[in-house]
Amino acid sequence: MPSILVRNLDEEALKGLKNMAAANKRSLQAEVKDILEGVSAHKQRADEAMLRIRAMFKGRKLPDTAAIIRGDRAR
């Protein structure tokens, strides 16, 4: 399995990670692995949602929202 090395990590960040690991009863490595995998999965789901939304609006002519806002302010 691939591994990474993080250099020059801030001492406070490391302390926070160690505290999180202890609170979750995991090793520091397991905690960091869980965080990275979670972020990666979240990013992938967000990208997929964005593509679905773009597909929903593809080809639609959307109104000029600046004109709508100006009209509301004028009232």
C-alpha positions as CSV (number, residue, x, y, z in Angstrom):
1,M,0.0,0.0,0.0
2,P,1.3,3.5,-0.9
3,S,2.4,5.8,1.9
4,I,3.1,9.5,2.3
5,L,5.4,11.7,4.4
6,V,4.2,15.1,5.7
7,R,7.1,17.4,6.4
8,N,7.1,20.6,8.5
9,L,3.7,19.9,10.1
10,D,2.8,22.6,12.6
11,E,3.3,21.4,16.2
12,E,-0.3,22.5,17.1
13,A,-1.7,20.6,14.2
14,L,0.2,17.5,15.2
15,K,-0.9,17.9,18.8
16,G,-4.6,18.3,17.6
17,L,-4.3,15.1,15.5
18,K,-2.8,13.2,18.4
19,N,-5.7,14.3,20.7
20,M,-8.2,13.3,18.0
21,A,-6.6,9.9,17.7
22,A,-6.6,9.4,21.4
23,A,-10.2,10.4,21.7
24,N,-11.1,7.9,18.9
25,K,-8.9,5.2,20.4
26,R,-6.8,5.0,17.3
27,S,-3.2,5.4,16.4
28,L,-2.1,8.7,14.9
29,Q,-1.5,6.9,11.6
30,A,-5.1,5.4,11.6
31,E,-6.6,8.8,12.5
32,V,-4.8,10.6,9.7
33,K,-5.7,7.8,7.2
34,D,-9.4,8.1,8.2
35,I,-9.3,11.9,7.8
36,L,-7.7,11.7,4.4
37,E,-10.0,9.0,3.1
38,G,-13.0,10.9,4.4
39,V,-12.0,14.1,2.7
40,S,-11.3,12.3,-0.5
41,A,-14.7,10.5,-0.5
42,H,-16.5,13.8,0.3
43,K,-14.7,15.6,-2.6
44,Q,-15.7,12.8,-4.9
45,R,-19.4,13.0,-3.9
46,A,-19.3,16.8,-4.2
47,D,-17.9,16.6,-7.7
48,E,-20.5,14.0,-8.7
49,A,-23.3,16.3,-7.3
50,M,-21.9,19.3,-9.2
51,L,-21.9,17.3,-12.5
52,R,-25.6,16.2,-11.9
53,I,-26.6,19.8,-11.2
54,R,-24.8,21.1,-14.3
55,A,-26.5,18.4,-16.4
56,M,-29.9,19.5,-15.0
57,F,-29.3,23.1,-16.2
58,K,-27.5,22.3,-19.4
59,G,-29.0,24.3,-22.3
60,R,-31.4,26.3,-20.1
61,K,-31.5,30.1,-20.5
62,L,-31.2,31.5,-17.0
63,P,-32.4,35.0,-16.0
64,D,-30.1,37.9,-15.3
65,T,-30.1,37.9,-11.6
66,A,-28.5,41.3,-11.4
67,A,-31.6,42.8,-13.1
68,I,-33.9,40.9,-10.6
69,I,-31.9,42.3,-7.6
70,R,-32.0,45.8,-9.0
71,G,-35.8,45.5,-9.5
72,D,-36.2,44.4,-5.9
73,R,-34.1,47.2,-4.6
74,A,-36.0,49.8,-6.6
75,R,-39.3,48.7,-4.9
